[in-house]
Amino acid sequence: MTPDDDPTADFLDDVRAEETPWRRDRPAGERAPERADRPERWGRTRAAGRAAAQAAPYLQAAALVAWLASGAFDDGSGNQSG
């Protein structure tokens, strides 16, 4: 089979999409345009998630300190009823 008779290459030539204009118009070294200004739909949710992510190490440290403190004040009797 010669390269000219390759059915796969013929198929790929038929289905390959044309290059989009926004990829052709911009020179290679030029930066992409900035995103259009629009109101954030999930602004509060993202802010809450960001705050929770920033507070997570402190919450873990507080849980560790509480766990260590509960072990330090344990009388060792094994009586769980009080």
C-alpha positions as CSV (number, residue, x, y, z in Angstrom):
1,M,0.0,0.0,0.0
2,T,1.4,3.4,-1.0
3,P,1.0,6.5,1.2
4,D,-1.3,7.9,-1.3
5,D,-3.8,5.0,-0.8
6,D,-4.0,5.3,2.9
7,P,-7.7,5.4,3.8
8,T,-7.0,6.7,7.3
9,A,-5.2,9.8,6.0
10,D,-8.1,10.4,3.6
11,F,-10.6,10.1,6.5
12,L,-8.6,12.4,8.7
13,D,-8.4,15.0,5.9
14,D,-12.2,14.9,5.5
15,V,-13.0,15.3,9.2
16,R,-10.3,17.6,10.4
17,A,-11.7,21.0,11.5
18,E,-10.4,24.1,9.9
19,E,-8.2,26.3,12.0
20,T,-10.3,28.9,13.9
21,P,-9.8,32.6,13.1
22,W,-8.9,33.6,16.6
23,R,-5.9,31.2,16.4
24,R,-4.8,32.6,13.1
25,D,-5.3,36.3,13.7
26,R,-3.2,36.7,16.8
27,P,0.6,36.7,16.3
28,A,2.5,34.0,18.2
29,G,4.1,36.3,20.8
30,E,1.0,38.4,21.6
31,R,-0.9,37.8,24.8
32,A,-4.5,36.6,24.9
33,P,-7.2,39.3,25.4
34,E,-8.5,39.7,29.0
35,R,-11.8,38.1,30.0
36,A,-14.9,40.2,29.7
37,D,-16.0,41.8,33.0
38,R,-19.1,40.1,34.3
39,P,-20.6,39.6,37.7
40,E,-19.4,36.5,39.5
41,R,-22.2,34.0,39.9
42,W,-20.5,32.0,42.6
43,G,-18.6,34.9,44.3
44,R,-19.9,34.3,47.9
45,T,-19.5,30.5,47.6
46,R,-15.9,30.9,46.4
47,A,-15.2,33.4,49.1
48,A,-16.6,31.0,51.8
49,G,-14.6,28.1,50.3
50,R,-11.4,30.2,50.3
51,A,-12.0,31.2,53.9
52,A,-12.6,27.6,54.9
53,A,-9.4,26.4,53.1
54,Q,-7.4,29.1,54.8
55,A,-8.8,28.2,58.3
56,A,-8.3,24.5,57.9
57,P,-4.8,24.2,59.3
58,Y,-5.9,26.2,62.4
59,L,-8.9,24.0,62.9
60,Q,-6.7,20.9,62.7
61,A,-4.2,22.4,65.2
62,A,-7.1,23.2,67.6
63,A,-8.5,19.6,67.3
64,L,-5.0,18.2,68.1
65,V,-4.6,20.5,71.1
66,A,-8.0,19.5,72.4
67,W,-7.2,15.8,71.9
68,L,-3.9,16.2,73.7
69,A,-5.5,18.2,76.5
70,S,-8.2,15.6,77.0
71,G,-5.5,12.9,77.4
72,A,-3.6,15.0,79.8
73,F,-6.6,15.5,82.1
74,D,-7.6,11.8,82.0
75,D,-7.4,10.2,85.4
76,G,-6.7,6.8,83.8
77,S,-9.4,5.0,85.8
78,G,-11.1,3.7,82.6
79,N,-14.5,4.6,84.0
80,Q,-16.4,6.3,81.2
81,S,-19.6,6.9,83.2
82,G,-18.1,9.8,85.2
